[in-house]
């Protein structure tokens, strides 16, 4: 089954543990989560970068942790992103508000 550009951005092998949003003009979102590999985390970042909902997606860090009761490891990550307003870039929206 193919996913449209509006489909699920979260890969099957990645999960979120926290979502925080900064109020104010930046309105930045912080996503904290885990994935089974660096490739899985990179796929999530790529999907966010190509999303109509986010821009300025920055992977702030990836670390390796034990997988709870399992014998393997997981990649823990922190991502910052800025929501787009109505699917438009916030830079373009700010410029149009100023009449530019």
N, C-alpha and C positions, 0 to 999 in steps of 0.2 A: 504494500500500500504506500503510495507516494504521499508526501506531506506538502501542503501548499505553503506559501510564504507566511501564512497566518498560523501555521501548525505549531506543534509543540517544539519549543527550543531546547528543552532539557533532555539530553541524551539518556537512554535507559540506564547507563552505568554511572550516572551522576545524580546526586541528590543534594538538596539545600537543607542546611541546618538553621539558618537565620536570614531574615530579610529586614533591613533597616532603611528608613528614608529620612534624609535631612530636610527639614522644612526651610523655606526661605527661597531666595532667588536661584540658588544652585539646584535645589531639589534633587540632590544626588541620592542614588540608591546603592546600598552596600549589600552584596550577596555573599554569604559564607556557606561553604558546602564541602562535599567530598566526592571523589570519583575513584574508580578502580585503577586508572592510569593517567599519566600526563597527557596522552593522546585524547582521552575522554574529556578532560578539562579543556584542552585546546579546542576540541570540537564545540563545546558549549560556548566558549568565548567567541569563536567564529560565527556561531548561530546568533549570538547577541549582537555582534557587529553588523550582521546582515539583516537584523530585525527592523521592522518599521516602527518599533516601540522604543528603542534605545539608541543612543549615540555616545560617543566618547567613552567607550568600554575599555577599562584598564584592568588587567590582571595584576593585582598588587603583590601576590605571593603564592607559592605552592610549597608545601612541606609534606614529608612522608611520615605517616603514623601507623601504629599497629591497628589492625582491623578488629578491635574488640576481642571477642572470644575466638575469632578465627586466627589461623597461623600466618595469614598474609598481611599485606600492608595496603593502605589507601593513600590517596593524595588529598590533602586538605588545602582549600584555596580561599582567597578573598578577592572579590571583583567589585569595582566601582563602575557605575554607569549613570548616565543622565537620561531621564525619560524624554522622549520627543512629544511635543504638543500636537495632538490630533494627527499623529503620524508624520509630522513635519519637523524639520530641524529646529531646535530652540534658537539657534543663531539666526536663521531665516525669520522665525516668528518675532524675535526681538527687533530685527531690522524693520519688519513690516509695521510693528507697533510704533516705531519712531518715524514712520513715513519715508523710509529709504527704499 
